[in-house]
């Protein structure tokens, strides 16, 4: 019989590898969205960042939210998660500070994948974001993306269903309409920039449509789910099964 020991005296339950900081917002999070636990094949734990509305994080870039992000991350760490991610790419603003505040790995934004992607593709990288007007150089600098990496950005802010359902939180979401909208944004971005080698979906609401986007543009698609699954696999290694 194996002997197990308590490692964290503040932890009262076990088995959740990834903690997810989520916005203080209300709209339907469908399967594939980071805000839907059934997206993942392993248990995750959520923590709302109090006061971190879409408006304050994306539009205002309210740096006074930092203490709320740190408090939520510390709570997740105390609850026993092995790593902490985010549920909005614009959380990149707080990547360094939150990482410094806890001992577990922190990866708040899907934009963190960009340097890795560029090393394996060495071509321009397309970004599809919730709001291209609000995505600034500061977001990229905070996650280690330097000016040498060529980026091209397409935004969803002018797409009616996406804007109203998510950015304006109207209370309903037509998934088929959003799929059509984001596939159209991706196709336009690639048509105008055929030298793009991969796409990154900044927004945690867009992974449900990664398959449709890839079908449209035939490129590698990276998003929050590719990042979270990658980190989880490193944190929770399973014994290989097979034969010789």
C-alpha positions in Angstrom: 0.0 0.0 0.0 1.4 3.4 -0.9 1.9 6.0 1.8 0.5 9.5 0.9 1.5 12.7 2.7 -0.1 16.1 3.0 2.0 18.7 1.2 -0.3 21.7 1.6 -2.1 22.1 4.9 -4.5 24.6 3.3 -5.7 22.0 0.7 -8.8 20.0 1.5 -9.3 18.2 -1.8 -7.2 16.8 -4.6 -7.1 15.9 -8.3 -7.3 19.3 -10.0 -4.2 20.1 -12.0 -5.1 23.4 -13.7 -6.6 26.5 -12.0 -8.3 28.9 -14.2 -8.7 32.7 -13.5 -12.0 33.7 -15.1 -13.5 37.1 -15.8 -16.3 38.6 -13.7 -18.7 38.4 -16.7 -21.8 36.5 -17.7 -22.5 34.9 -21.1 -22.9 31.4 -22.4 -19.6 29.4 -22.3 -20.1 26.5 -24.7 -18.0 23.3 -24.9 -14.6 24.2 -26.2 -14.6 27.5 -24.3 -12.1 27.7 -21.5 -15.0 28.7 -19.2 -16.6 25.3 -19.7 -15.1 22.6 -17.6 -16.3 19.9 -20.0 -13.8 21.3 -22.6 -11.1 19.4 -20.7 -10.5 15.7 -20.3 -9.1 16.3 -16.8 -10.5 18.2 -13.7 -10.0 22.0 -13.6 -10.8 24.5 -10.9 -12.2 28.0 -11.6 -11.7 31.3 -9.7 -13.5 34.5 -10.6 -11.3 37.6 -10.5 -13.6 39.9 -8.6 -14.3 43.1 -10.5 -12.4 42.0 -13.6 -15.1 42.8 -16.1 -14.7 42.8 -19.9 -14.8 46.5 -19.9 -12.2 47.0 -17.2 -9.7 44.4 -18.5 -10.0 44.8 -22.3 -11.2 48.4 -22.9 -9.8 50.3 -19.9 -6.7 48.1 -19.2 -7.3 48.8 -15.6 -4.1 48.1 -13.8 -5.7 48.4 -10.4 -7.1 44.9 -11.0 -3.7 43.5 -10.3 -4.4 42.9 -6.6 -7.5 41.0 -7.5 -5.6 38.8 -9.9 -2.9 38.1 -7.4 -5.5 37.3 -4.6 -7.3 34.9 -6.9 -4.1 33.2 -8.0 -2.9 32.8 -4.4 -6.3 31.2 -3.5 -6.0 28.7 -6.4 -2.5 27.8 -5.3 -3.7 27.3 -1.7 -6.5 25.1 -3.0 -3.9 22.8 -4.5 -3.7 23.4 -8.3 -0.5 22.6 -10.0 -0.6 25.5 -12.4 -2.7 28.6 -13.2 -4.0 29.8 -16.5 -6.4 32.5 -17.6 -9.6 32.7 -19.6 -8.9 35.8 -21.6 -5.8 36.6 -23.7 -5.9 40.1 -22.4 -4.8 38.8 -19.0 -1.4 39.0 -20.6 -1.1 42.4 -18.9 -0.7 40.6 -15.5 1.5 37.6 -16.6 4.7 38.7 -14.9 3.2 40.0 -11.7 1.0 37.0 -11.1 3.8 34.6 -11.9 6.0 36.4 -9.3 3.3 36.2 -6.7 2.9 32.4 -6.6 5.1 29.3 -6.7 3.2 27.3 -9.4 3.6 27.8 -13.1 1.5 30.7 -14.5 0.4 31.0 -18.1 -2.4 33.6 -18.3 -2.7 34.2 -22.1 -2.7 32.1 -25.2 -0.3 34.7 -26.7 2.5 33.0 -24.6 2.7 30.4 -27.4 3.8 32.9 -30.0 7.6 32.6 -29.6 7.4 28.8 -29.7 5.2 28.9 -32.8 7.6 31.3 -34.6 10.5 29.0 -33.9 8.8 26.0 -35.5 7.3 27.9 -38.4 9.6 31.0 -39.1 6.7 32.7 -40.9 4.3 35.4 -40.1 1.8 34.6 -37.3 -1.8 35.6 -37.6 -3.7 36.6 -34.4 -7.5 36.6 -34.1 -8.5 38.6 -31.1 -11.7 39.7 -29.5 -10.8 43.3 -30.0 -8.0 44.4 -32.3 -8.4 48.0 -31.2 -7.6 47.1 -27.6 -4.7 44.7 -28.2 -1.5 46.7 -27.7 2.3 46.2 -27.9 2.2 46.1 -24.1 0.2 42.8 -24.1 2.8 41.2 -26.3 5.8 42.5 -24.4 4.3 41.1 -21.1 4.4 37.6 -22.6 7.8 37.8 -24.1 6.9 38.5 -27.7 9.6 40.7 -29.2 9.3 43.0 -32.2 11.3 40.6 -34.4 8.3 38.2 -34.6 6.0 39.4 -37.5 2.4 39.5 -36.4 -0.8 40.2 -38.3 -4.0 40.8 -36.4 -7.7 40.3 -37.2 -10.4 41.4 -34.8 -13.8 40.2 -33.9 -15.1 43.5 -32.4 -17.0 44.4 -35.6 -18.7 41.0 -35.9 -22.3 41.6 -34.7 -23.1 38.3 -32.9 -19.7 38.0 -31.3 -19.8 41.6 -30.1 -23.3 41.5 -28.7 -23.1 38.0 -27.2 -19.6 38.3 -25.6 -18.3 41.8 -25.5 -21.7 43.2 -24.6 -23.0 40.2 -22.7 -26.5 40.2 -24.1 -27.3 36.9 -22.5 -27.7 34.6 -25.5 -25.1 33.3 -28.0 -25.8 31.9 -31.5 -22.8 29.6 -32.0 -23.4 29.0 -35.7 -23.3 32.7 -36.4 -20.1 33.2 -34.4 -18.6 30.3 -36.2 -19.4 31.9 -39.6 -18.0 35.3 -38.3 -14.7 34.0 -37.1 -14.2 31.8 -40.1 -14.7 34.9 -42.3 -12.3 36.9 -40.3 -9.7 34.2 -40.6 -10.2 33.7 -44.3 -9.9 37.5 -44.9 -6.7 37.6 -42.9 -5.1 34.8 -44.8 -6.3 36.0 -48.2 -4.7 39.4 -47.6 -1.6 37.8 -46.1 -0.9 34.5 -47.8 2.5 34.2 -46.1 1.0 33.6 -42.7 2.2 30.2 -41.3 -0.1 29.7 -38.3 -3.0 31.3 -36.4 -3.3 32.0 -32.7 -6.7 32.6 -31.2 -6.2 35.2 -28.5 -9.8 34.9 -27.2 -10.8 32.0 -24.9 -14.3 32.1 -26.5 -12.9 31.1 -30.0 -11.5 27.5 -29.5 -15.0 26.0 -30.2 -14.5 27.2 -33.7 -10.9 26.1 -34.2 -11.9 23.2 -36.3 -14.1 25.3 -38.6 -11.3 27.9 -39.0 -8.7 25.2 -39.8 -11.1 23.8 -42.4 -11.3 27.2 -44.0 -7.6 28.2 -44.0 -5.7 24.9 -43.7 -3.2 26.2 -41.2 -2.0 25.1 -37.7 -4.4 26.7 -35.1 -3.2 27.5 -31.6 -5.4 28.6 -28.8 -6.0 28.4 -25.0 -6.8 24.7 -25.2 -3.6 23.7 -27.0 -1.7 25.6 -24.3 -3.5 24.2 -21.4 -3.4 20.6 -22.6 0.3 21.0 -23.2 1.1 22.3 -19.7 -1.2 19.7 -18.1 0.6 16.9 -19.9 3.9 18.2 -18.5 2.5 18.4 -15.0 0.7 15.0 -14.9 2.8 12.4 -16.6 1.2 9.1 -17.3 3.0 5.8 -17.6 3.3 4.6 -21.2 1.5 1.4 -22.1 2.4 -0.8 -25.0 4.5 -3.7 -26.0 7.8 -4.6 -27.7 
